[in-house]
Amino acid sequence: MNIVVAGGTGFIGRALCAALGLGGHRVTILTRNAGQVVKQPGVSLNPIHWNGRDTGPWEQALEGADAVINLAGAPIAEARWTDTRKQLLTDSRVLTTRLLVRAMSQRSSIPATFISASGIGYYGASDDRRLDEGAARGQGFLADLCLAWEAEALRAAEFGTRVVLLRTGMVLEEDGGALAKMVLPFKLYAGGPIMPGTQWVSWIHRRDHIGLIQWALANNGVSGPLNAVAPEAVTMRDFCLRLGHALHRPSWFPVPEFILKLALGELGSLMTTGQRVTPRKALEAGYAFHHVTLDSALQAIFPATAVIRRGA
């Protein structure tokens, strides 16, 4: 396939583009920095400059594309949610998606598939209820952001493109994302859960996140919201206990809620609340997860540590 990826140099995007290229697809990466695209022998990765805001020559890359994947967006948890930061988070998703969809609509050959990132923040903070793709939208900044983000992506359905809305949970791998930030305190014997500890963590190994995208590309019957989470959500306390076991470290230094809220403001509430999300559509349609349990995912990420623990 001829695939265009926006946001192809980030934590998820770079691994996705490498996997697509190794799978024989021709991948065009829309990026602000072409130097971040690492080319490999025999893999077709073609970087094209864009800024995510303006029209330009990059639009021609969409001509003849079979699919467009949109992973663009400023990191959610990188800085305190000031009004300025919220506007950046919104514009880098809503306006960028609008720009992509408008450019797709103007091609003589319209892409058949548009896979656009979203988040499980759509569901808002919740209790112990299991939330599948049919659950109602929640409340709060992230829920409103996801609604606006998805609305722009769904405009592509108006001109016949199949739209998949990838509602993503916490993506796990050692070289980025939330896990990379959580590991250091554990290695320093200062790891522990973010309180209250009972909030749910809906996670997915990056291999399965990429696998779901590849699966959605190949299955024309998949459309609309698709929860990109593993089947087994866990509480924050359980997540940190298992992470400690995987790293052969204790989980004994809880982070009080008031410290996070004092340091991060509204962003702190994202870390002290959660959602118990299930991948109902993926399971019913036949996607086979590589990592169903958190223990399996963590052992794949930290194999050397797991071997040391077994030999102890």
N, C-alpha and C positions, 0 to 999 in steps of 0.2 A: 504494500500500500504506500501511497504518497501521503505523509502525515506532517502537519504543521503543529508545532508545540510552542505556545507562549508560556513563559516562565520555565524554560527548559534548562536553566543553569542553577536552580535552587536545590535544596536538600532532596526533594522528591524528583524534580525535573531532570537532574543530571543522570540519576540512576535509571529513570524511565527511558530517556532518550538512548542511553547505552543499550538497554534491553531491547528496545524497538529496532535499533540499528543492527544488533547482533541477530535479531530475528529476520533480517533481510528487508526490512522496510526502509524507504527513503525518508529521512527525517530532516525537516527544515526547522531551525530553532530561531524564534524571534527573541532577540536579546539586546540589552543595552551595552553589553561587553562581549564581543565575539571572542576575545582572548580567553574567556572562561570555558569555552567549548573545547573539550579534550577529544581530539580525533584519534581513532584507532584504525589500524590496517584492515581493509575489507569492510569497514562500517561507513555507511553513507550518512554523515551528519553535516548539514550545511547551515552555518549561522548567518542570519540576516539582521541588520541593525534596525531597531525601532525603539521608541521611548514609551510606548504604551499610552500615549496621549494624542499623537498627531497622525494624520494620514500621511502616506508617502509611498515610495517604491516598494516597501515591504508587502503592500497589498497584493502585488503580482504573484507572491509566493502562494497565495490562496487559490490561484487559477489552476484548476486541475487537481486540487487536493482531494483525496478521498475522505479525510477526516481532519478535524482541528481539535486539539486538546488545549484547554486553557487552565493553567496553573498559576497565573500571575496574581500577585498581591503582596503587599508589605506584610512582614511577620506580625502576627497578632500579639504575641507576648513579649515583644522585644523592648518595649518602653511603656511608661505610665500613660494611661489614657487621658491625656489632656484634650481639649477641644481640637487643637491642631492635629494631634495624633489620630484622633477619631476621623477627622476629615481625610487624612492621608490613607487610613485603612479603608475608608469607604471609596474614595476616588480610585485607588489602585485596583479595586475590584469592580465596582459598578461601572465607572467610566471606561475602563479598559475592556470589559466585556462588551459594553455597548459599541465601542470602536471596532472590535473584532466582528461582531455580528453584522454591523452595517457594511463592513468590507466584504464579508461573505455574501451578503445579499446582492452585491453589485457584480459578482462574477458571472461570466457566461456559462461556466460549469460550476454549479453550487456544490460544496462539500456535502456528502451524504450523512455524515455523523459529526456531532459537536459534543464533546465531553468537557463539561465545565465544572471546576472545583466549587465546592461549597463546604459547609461545616455542620457538625452536629450541634453547634451553637444555635442552629435553627430551632431546636426543641426547647431552648431556655433551660434554666435550672429546674431539676425535677426531683421527685422522691424515688422510691424503689420500683416504680412502674417500669415495665419493659416497653421501650419505644421503638416501633418499627416505622417504615416509611409512610404509613398512613396516619401517624400521630400528628396532632395539631401543632401549629407554631407556638412557641413560648413567648416570653416577654423579655425585654432588655435590649441593650445595644446590639449584641451579637445576633439575636433573633431578627431584629429589624434589618441589620446588615445583610444577613443571609437571604431574607425575603427579597430585598431590592436586587441583590446579586443574581439570584435565580431568575427573577423576573426579566432581567436583561438577557440572560441566556435563553430563556424560553421563547424569546422573539424569533429565534432561528427556526422554530417549528412552524412559524407562519409562512415560510417559503419552502417548506417540505423537508427540512433537515431533521434527522432524528437527534433528539437532545437527551443527554444523560447528565443528571445533576449529582455529582459525587460528594455526598455529605460525609466528610472525613473526621475521624476521631484522632486520638494521639498516635502519631506514626512513630514506630520504634526502629531505631538503628543507631549504631554507636557513633557515627560521624556527623550527627546533627539532630535537630529537633529538640523536643523537651527532654528526652532521655540523656542526651549529652550533657545537659545542664544539671541533671539530677545525680549523675554518677560521681562527680568530684567530691561532694560531701561524704558519700559512702566510702570512697577510697581513703578519705581522711578520718574515718571512724566517727563522722558527725552526721550520718544520714538518718532520716526518719520521715514519717508521714507529715504532710500538710494537714493540719487539724481543720475540721473535727475528726477526719480519718474515715468517716462513714460515707463520704461522698463517692459516687461511682466514677470509675475511670473506664471509658470505652476506648480501647486501643486497637492497633493493627500493626503487624510487622510490615516494614517497607516492601518486602518481597511480595506479600499478599496485596498491598495497595497497588503495586505495579501490576500484579497478576489480575486484579479486578479490572484495571483499565484495559489491559490486553484482552481480557474476556469480554468486556463490554464492546470493544471495537469489533470483535468477531461475531457477536450475537445480536442480530438486528432486532430481535424481540425485546431487548432490554432498552427501556427508555424511562424518562422521568427521574424522580429521586432514587438514589441507590446508596444505602448506608455502607460506607467503607470502614467497617469495624470488624473485629474478630467476634466469633460467637460467644466468647466468655468475657463479659465485663467483670471487673473486680472492684472492691472498695479501695480507696487510697491507702488505707492501713495495710490491706493484703498486698497491694501492688508493691509497697515499699518493703514489706517483709520478704517477698519473693525476690525483689531486686537485691536486697541484702544477702539472701542465700546464694544468688547467682554470682555475686561478687565476693562471697565468703567474708562478709562484713555484717555487723549488727545493724538493726534499725531501731535506734533507741533515742533519737534526738528530735522529737516532734517540733514542727514549726507552728507556733500559735497563730491563730487567725488575725489577731489584732496587729501583729507585726507586719504581716503581708499587706493588710489594708492601710496601715500607716505608711508603709514604704511605697506601695503601688496604687493606692486609691481604688478606683472601680475595677481596675485590672485584677486586684487581689481577690475580688469576689469570684472571678473565673476559676481560680485555683482552689477555692474553698467550697465550691459547689460542683455538681456534675450531672451527668445523664447516664441512664442505664439503657444503652442503645443496642439493638439487635439487627443483624444483616438478613432480615427475612427474605427480601427479594433475591439476594444472591444465593442463599441456601435453597430456596424453592426452585430457582432456575438452574441449579446444578453446579454452581461454582464450588470447587473443592479447595478448602483452605490448607495451606502448607502448615500454618501454625494456629491451631484451634485454641490451645491453652497458652497462658502467659509463661509458664515454665518452659514450654517448648520454644517460644520466641526468644526468651532471655538466654537459654542455653545455646541457641544458634548465634546470638550476638556476642556472647562471652564464652566461647568454647574452651579456651585455655583455662579460665577460672573454674569452669565446670569440671574439667579433668583434674585440676588440683584438689577440688573438694572431694571428688570421688576417691582419690588416692589417699586422702588424709585419714 
